[in-house]
Amino acid sequence: MDKETLKAEINRLKKEKNAIILAHYYTLPEVQEIADFVGDSLALARKAAQTDADIILFAGVHFMAETAKILNPTKKVLVPDMSAGCVLADCCQASKLAAFKAEHPDYKVLSYVNCSAAVKALSDLIVTSGNALKLVEHFPADEKIIFAPDRNLGDYINRMTGRNMMLWDGACSIHDHYELEALKALKEAHPGVPSVAHPECRHELLEQVDFVGSTAAMLSHISESDSKEFIVVTESGILYELQKRNPDKTFYTLYNAALEHDCVNMKKNNLENIYAALQNENPELLMDEELRQKALLPIQRMLELS
Ligand code: 13P
């Protein structure tokens, strides 16, 4: 089937089965085009909590679909490619976090949403890059906190809020690999052009940019700015929405195909496997009910507080 036929078939199946497609901004343009809702992690979690569809097809990575299932136990959550994982989430194994917690019984666990359901179940509160600075304030200033799994986001929160959270040694394979020298070269090539970055980048890069924020925060910041050019330090999937909202603006990214600075997992979602998943109602994400209930509590706390 060609792309247009696939899109028409996907739309037909969505209607027929009362299905909704949620997609992250990092997915392929054609996936974002057929999604009912495109967002960052926080917006997608909120949307998953609100939908009255019978089927949620999640075009993102595994932990995002898990979050949708945790919030919607009676709904069918479909994942076009079960192998679309998250390198950052994989940095924190639940058994290791459980052992670490046992060694630090007086610590609370604050986890970034990019983690498995099993890690969420061990956490007191979940945050996304969009609400982390606000939600950490939910804990008293002297609270001892373990932050998992992203050391760069944790370091950013510590610096911005004066906290001293203990940081799990995990990182995103995309954002952690952007090089300071490459950013400096891009800035030199485009003098005076403002820059934005995702807080999963290393501190040395975040220091060099004008604005740090989640995917949605960067999109708003750029869209509201008068500047006609921007240097964008995050996954290149964001360019689709950026260009859509700002057709008159030019963007320069650190994306380098040769270095694979792009999230291959997000790009595993495509029209073919979305069509097949909707048609067959498979692969379906299933979850142990006890685990789901434990993982739900810190997500619910996040949604109430943010
Ligand atoms: P956002 O919270 O900005 O959507 O980030 C998601 C993510 O996985 C970044 O790597």
Residues whose N, C-alpha, C, O or C-beta is under 5 A from the ligand:
A	BS01	13P	D40 S41 L42 T128 S129 G130 C172 S214 T215 A216
